[in-house]
Structures are given as C-alpha cells and as structure tokens.
Amino acid sequence: MAFKEILKKAQDGRQLVSLFFDPENWDSFALGYVDKLDETHIRLHSLDRYGRFSGYEVRELGDIIKLEMGGHYENKVARFHSAKSSELFKEVIV
C-alpha cells in the first residue's frame, strides 16, 4: 500500500502517525495527526513527545521514506494527548 493510501486511512481513523524523512537520522521524525492530504502534500497536526500540540507541518509526500502507525510510541503519545484533552484536565485550567 502506498504512503498516501495509508495516510488517508490514518486521517479517516484519526490515528497518530510518525513520518521519517532522513535515512541518516532516524531520531528525527514528524509525529501527529493527518490534518490535510492532497496529491503531493500532507499537513500534519503535530504533537510533541508529551502529546501537546506543537503546530502544523507541511511536507511533500515524496519526501517520506518511512511511516509508522499504531506502534508503541504512537500509542503512548496518543494516550498523553487524550489525557490532556479530557474533561478532568479542562476543569482545572483557570
């Protein structure tokens, strides 16, 4: 399955993805939810490692060399993000 098809599935299912662009540096990647997707580009609703919103990233689909979805790291950050978005935390914010 091509990256675009997998990303569309992630967007439809609201699944967190990790995108890798540099084969020389596997520690550098983009993490987030697929916000927009067209024929050549992706806009990612990016999260940091604690599940906090860190902005948007626009990347070319052709630059993606590896994609991970549903892995241990993605699931952990998704739980952080979910906890930060829960009603419990909204009640204590002043």
Secondary structure per residue as TSV (DSSP state, phi and psi in degrees):
chain	resnum	aa	ss	phi	psi
A	1	M	-	360.0	135.1
A	2	A	-	-71.7	155.4
A	3	F	H	-54.2	-41.9
A	4	K	H	-60.6	-41.7
A	5	E	H	-65.2	-41.4
A	6	I	H	-65.5	-41.9
A	7	L	H	-65.8	-36.8
A	8	K	H	-63.7	-41.8
A	9	K	H	-63.1	-41.6
A	10	A	H	-64.1	-40.1
A	11	Q	H	-64.8	-47.0
A	12	D	H	-64.0	-36.5
A	13	G	T	-93.2	3.7
A	14	R	T	48.1	55.0
A	15	Q	-	-104.6	142.0
A	16	L	E	-74.0	138.6
A	17	V	E	-127.6	151.2
A	18	S	E	-112.9	128.5
A	19	L	E	-116.7	131.2
A	20	F	E	-113.1	139.1
A	21	F	-	-125.8	-17.4
A	22	D	-	-123.0	108.6
A	23	P	T	-67.8	-13.3
A	24	E	T	-89.8	-11.6
A	25	N	-	-142.6	87.7
A	26	W	T	-74.9	-10.3
A	27	D	T	-82.7	-9.6
A	28	S	-	-105.1	115.1
A	29	F	E	-154.5	166.2
A	30	A	E	-104.5	135.5
A	31	L	E	-125.5	130.2
A	32	G	E	170.2	-170.6
A	33	Y	E	-101.1	139.5
A	34	V	E	-68.5	116.6
A	35	D	E	-94.7	-48.7
A	36	K	E	-137.1	149.3
A	37	L	E	-147.7	128.5
A	38	D	-	-130.4	-163.1
A	39	E	S	-65.6	-28.6
A	40	T	S	-125.6	-15.2
A	41	H	E	-133.6	158.6
A	42	I	E	-127.7	140.1
A	43	R	E	-112.6	123.5
A	44	L	E	-106.2	129.6
A	45	H	E	-82.2	94.8
A	46	S	E	-78.9	146.2
A	47	L	E	-123.7	150.5
A	48	D	-	-86.4	-177.4
A	49	R	T	-69.0	-10.1
A	50	Y	T	-101.3	6.8
A	51	G	S	83.9	11.6
A	52	R	-	-90.2	143.3
A	53	F	E	-60.9	130.6
A	54	S	E	-125.5	19.1
A	55	G	E	111.0	-167.8
A	56	Y	E	-117.1	146.5
A	57	E	E	-124.2	135.5
A	58	V	E	-112.6	125.4
A	59	R	E	-134.4	156.2
A	60	E	E	-82.3	135.9
A	61	L	G	-59.9	-35.3
A	62	G	G	-66.3	-16.0
A	63	D	G	-86.0	-12.5
A	64	I	-	-73.5	127.3
A	65	I	-	-110.2	-18.4
A	66	K	E	-154.4	145.4
A	67	L	E	-135.4	133.8
A	68	E	E	-124.1	140.0
A	69	M	E	-148.2	132.8
A	70	G	S	79.6	12.6
A	71	G	S	-83.2	176.7
A	72	H	H	-56.9	-47.7
A	73	Y	H	-64.3	-46.9
A	74	E	H	-60.9	-41.9
A	75	N	H	-65.7	-39.0
A	76	K	H	-63.9	-48.5
A	77	V	H	-66.2	-36.1
A	78	A	H	-62.0	-37.8
A	79	R	H	-66.0	-42.4
A	80	F	H	-59.1	-46.9
A	81	H	H	-62.7	-42.4
A	82	S	H	-63.2	-43.3
A	83	A	H	-64.0	-39.3
A	84	K	H	-69.0	-24.0
A	85	S	H	-94.6	-3.0
A	86	S	S	-72.8	161.0
A	87	E	H	-61.0	-34.1
A	88	L	H	-54.6	-45.6
A	89	F	H	-75.7	-30.8
A	90	K	H	-66.3	-30.6
A	91	E	H	-69.5	-30.3
A	92	V	H	-91.8	-7.3
A	93	I	-	-77.3	127.4
A	94	V	-	-113.3	360.0
